[in-house]
Amino acid sequence: MEVLFNEQDLVDSICIYIAVKESIEPQQVEVDLEFHPSLGFAASTLALGRATRLYEQDIIDAVAVYLQDYHQFIADHLQVNLSFSEKDGFTASIQVLNN
């Protein structure tokens, strides 16, 4: 099975991920997604005046945690592939693996 995330889904996942770490509400987190051809994916977050930088693996972890906590997927059975295009913006394709 494949699950597709659009840019808003990725932002929501990161907001929840940071909110859990900081013990705050997801609405208190601001996210700016970034893609650099040579450096890959990153996100800058701002929560209660504190800035945090997330890198590609952190974003993948945020998606897995979101799917596990909110939709009962098994995080270890998810393969998350991030992508960026001018047309579609930031997206993710999540493969749900058997076993």
HELIX and SHEET records of a PDB file:
HELIX    1   1 GLU A    7  GLU A   22  1                                  16    
HELIX    2   2 PRO A   26  GLN A   28  5                                   3    
HELIX    3   3 GLU A   56  HIS A   71  1                                  16    
HELIX    4   4 ALA A   75  HIS A   77  5                                   3    
SHEET    1   A 3 GLU A   2  PHE A   5  0                                        
SHEET    2   A 3 GLY A  89  VAL A  96 -1                                        
SHEET    3   A 3 LEU A  78  SER A  85 -1                                        
SHEET    1   B 3 VAL A  29  HIS A  36  0                                        
SHEET    2   B 3 GLY A  40  ALA A  47 -1                                        
SHEET    3   B 3 ARG A  50  TYR A  55 -1                                        
END                                                                             
